[in-house]
């Protein structure tokens, strides 16, 4: 008997790759769910999710990154209750989170009545609340580092910006606003391999999904320059302000490698292939 794997967020970047990979497996039947009206996908509402699944893989939204206050958190309680109902009704629940939760992204200090305060972004706060629900109900949380791959559904990342420069006729030198920034990257194929393995795995808890090989912006530029033949700009414009934390530099993936019989691919190799392909 085939198990049904329900992918929530199936029309997105990671979801699209995942559904294509799972569809090749004869032991699984794939349910594709999207919050938008798309042919071939089942539309669902966050306040009224479909319940009762064998395996659910839930892609958390990265919608807004505006600051949140207590009132807006309170207004989301109904959505959290619906999310918990979905988790509890699923035999095996896999939640796709972010490395930002490990070392929460913090805004700059702002003074209020003489007191400095740090605010969590809603992107991080929402994931923290979702993660707690999943873990409390025996589910699996996978915290992803910066994922890159060829797709027209996932734009605006550092890797995508550099890749565009490789093919742009208007750009003669490759540059990056802050080449000193350090971030952890992982390619989409390595992510999909781990997700596929996790369906057969009964392990619960929280795991990191990353390359365990941090990159500086300058290293990315060097790989892109090697592939494209374009020199690195000598007038790199470093941002003097505090750059937004893009990833946790030392993102330990030892547990994921051990418990999921998985190994991330060589990122220098994957990045060279990525920067060399035009789509």
C-alpha positions in Angstrom: 0.0 0.0 0.0 1.4 3.4 -1.0 1.7 6.1 1.6 0.5 9.6 0.8 2.9 12.4 1.2 1.2 15.8 1.4 3.5 18.7 0.5 2.2 22.1 1.8 3.9 24.8 -0.3 4.3 22.4 -3.3 4.2 25.2 -5.8 7.3 27.0 -4.3 11.0 26.6 -4.9 11.8 23.8 -2.6 8.3 22.2 -2.9 8.6 22.0 -6.7 11.9 20.2 -6.6 10.6 17.9 -3.8 7.4 16.9 -5.6 9.3 16.1 -8.8 11.7 13.9 -6.8 9.0 12.1 -4.8 6.8 11.5 -7.9 9.5 9.2 -9.2 9.0 6.9 -6.2 6.5 4.1 -6.7 5.9 3.6 -3.0 4.5 7.1 -2.5 1.4 9.1 -3.7 2.0 12.8 -3.7 -0.6 15.4 -2.6 0.3 18.9 -3.8 -1.1 21.8 -1.8 -0.8 25.5 -2.5 -2.5 28.6 -1.0 -3.0 29.9 -4.5 -5.3 28.7 -7.3 -3.0 26.7 -9.5 -4.0 23.9 -11.9 -2.8 20.5 -10.6 -2.6 21.7 -7.0 -5.1 21.5 -4.2 -5.9 24.9 -2.7 -5.9 25.1 1.1 -6.6 27.8 3.7 -4.3 28.3 6.7 -7.4 28.7 9.0 -9.0 25.6 7.6 -6.3 23.1 6.6 -7.1 19.6 5.3 -6.6 17.1 8.1 -5.5 13.4 8.4 -2.4 12.7 6.4 0.2 9.9 6.4 3.1 12.2 6.0 3.0 16.0 5.8 6.0 18.2 4.7 5.3 21.8 5.5 7.2 24.6 3.8 7.1 27.6 6.2 6.3 30.9 4.5 9.0 33.7 4.3 6.4 36.3 3.6 7.0 39.6 5.4 10.0 40.7 7.4 8.4 43.7 9.1 8.7 44.1 12.8 6.0 42.5 14.9 4.4 43.7 18.1 2.4 41.9 20.8 -0.9 42.7 19.2 -0.1 41.2 15.8 1.3 38.1 17.6 -2.0 37.8 19.4 -4.0 38.1 16.2 -2.2 35.1 14.8 -3.3 32.7 17.5 -6.1 31.3 15.4 -3.7 30.5 12.6 -1.4 28.7 15.2 -4.3 26.6 16.4 -5.1 25.5 12.9 -1.5 24.7 12.3 -1.4 22.6 15.5 -4.6 20.7 14.3 -2.8 19.9 11.1 0.3 18.7 13.0 -1.7 16.5 15.4 -3.8 14.9 12.6 -0.7 13.8 10.6 1.1 10.5 11.4 4.5 12.0 10.5 5.0 15.7 10.3 8.1 17.4 8.8 8.5 21.1 9.2 10.9 23.1 7.1 12.3 25.9 9.2 15.4 28.2 8.9 18.8 28.5 10.4 17.7 32.0 11.4 15.9 30.4 14.3 19.2 29.1 15.6 20.6 32.5 16.0 17.6 34.7 15.7 17.8 37.6 13.3 17.7 40.8 15.4 16.9 44.3 14.3 19.1 47.2 15.3 18.7 48.6 18.9 16.0 51.1 19.2 15.5 53.3 22.2 12.1 53.5 23.9 11.8 55.6 27.1 15.5 55.5 27.5 15.6 51.7 27.2 17.2 49.8 24.3 15.2 46.9 23.0 15.9 44.2 20.5 13.0 43.0 18.3 12.6 39.6 16.6 11.5 39.7 13.0 8.1 38.0 12.4 9.8 35.6 10.1 11.8 34.2 13.0 9.1 34.6 15.6 6.6 32.6 13.5 9.1 29.8 13.0 9.9 29.6 16.7 6.2 29.2 17.5 5.7 26.6 14.8 8.8 24.7 15.8 7.5 24.4 19.4 4.2 23.0 18.2 5.9 20.4 15.9 8.4 19.3 18.6 5.7 19.1 21.3 3.7 16.7 19.0 6.6 14.4 18.1 7.4 15.9 14.7 10.6 16.6 12.8 12.0 20.1 12.3 14.7 20.7 9.6 16.4 24.0 9.8 17.8 25.0 6.4 20.7 27.2 5.7 20.6 29.5 2.6 19.3 27.2 -0.2 20.2 27.9 -3.8 19.3 26.3 -7.1 18.0 27.1 -10.6 14.4 28.2 -10.4 12.3 31.2 -11.5 10.4 31.0 -8.2 13.2 32.0 -5.9 14.9 35.2 -6.6 16.8 37.9 -4.7 19.4 35.8 -3.0 23.1 36.6 -2.9 23.9 33.6 -5.1 21.2 34.6 -7.6 22.5 38.2 -7.8 26.0 36.9 -8.5 24.9 34.4 -11.0 23.0 37.1 -13.0 26.2 39.1 -13.1 28.0 36.2 -14.7 25.6 36.3 -17.7 24.9 40.0 -17.9 26.3 41.8 -20.9 26.0 45.1 -19.0 28.3 43.9 -16.2 32.0 43.7 -16.9 33.2 43.0 -13.3 31.5 40.9 -10.6 30.9 42.7 -7.4 29.1 42.3 -4.1 28.0 45.0 -1.6 29.7 43.2 1.3 32.3 40.6 0.3 33.2 40.1 3.9 29.8 38.7 4.9 30.0 35.0 6.0 27.1 32.7 5.3 26.4 29.0 4.9 24.9 27.7 1.7 23.4 24.4 0.6 22.3 23.4 -2.9 18.7 22.3 -3.5 19.7 18.8 -4.6 21.3 18.1 -1.2 18.2 19.4 0.5 15.9 17.2 -1.5 18.0 14.1 -0.9 17.7 14.7 2.9 14.0 15.4 2.7 13.4 12.2 0.7 15.4 10.2 3.3 13.5 11.8 6.1 10.2 10.3 4.9 11.4 6.8 5.7 12.9 7.9 9.0 11.1 7.9 12.3 13.5 10.3 14.0 11.9 13.3 15.6 13.6 16.5 16.9 15.5 19.4 15.3 18.2 19.0 12.7 20.4 21.4 10.8 20.6 21.1 7.0 23.6 22.9 5.6 26.9 22.4 4.0 28.9 22.8 7.2 31.3 24.8 5.0 30.8 28.5 5.5 31.6 30.9 2.6 32.6 34.5 2.6 31.2 36.7 -0.1 34.7 37.0 -1.5 34.9 33.2 -1.9 31.6 33.3 -3.9 33.0 36.0 -6.1 36.1 34.0 -6.7 34.1 31.0 -7.9 31.9 33.1 -10.1 34.9 34.9 -11.6 36.6 31.6 -12.3 33.4 30.3 -14.1 32.4 33.4 -16.0 35.9 34.8 -16.8 34.9 38.2 -15.5 37.3 39.9 -13.0 36.2 40.8 -9.5 35.6 44.5 -9.1 38.4 46.4 -7.4 36.0 49.0 -6.0 33.9 46.7 -3.9 31.3 48.7 -1.9 31.3 47.3 1.6 28.3 48.1 3.8 29.5 50.0 6.8 26.2 49.3 8.7 25.5 46.0 10.5 24.6 43.5 7.7 21.6 41.4 8.3 22.6 38.0 9.5 22.1 35.6 6.6 23.1 32.4 8.2 24.8 30.8 11.1 28.5 30.5 10.3 29.2 27.2 12.2 26.1 25.2 11.4 26.7 21.7 12.7 25.1 19.0 10.5 26.8 15.9 12.1 23.5 14.7 13.5 21.7 14.9 10.2 24.5 13.1 8.4 24.3 10.3 10.9 20.6 9.9 11.5 19.5 10.3 7.9 22.3 8.5 6.1 22.9 11.7 4.2 25.9 13.7 3.1 25.7 17.3 1.6 27.4 17.6 -1.8 30.6 19.6 -2.3 29.5 23.2 -2.4 32.4 24.5 -4.5 31.5 21.9 -7.1 27.8 22.7 -6.9 28.4 26.5 -7.0 30.6 26.3 -10.1 27.8 24.3 -11.8 25.2 26.8 -10.6 27.1 29.9 -11.7 27.8 28.4 -15.1 24.2 27.6 -16.0 21.9 30.2 -17.6 18.1 29.8 -17.3 
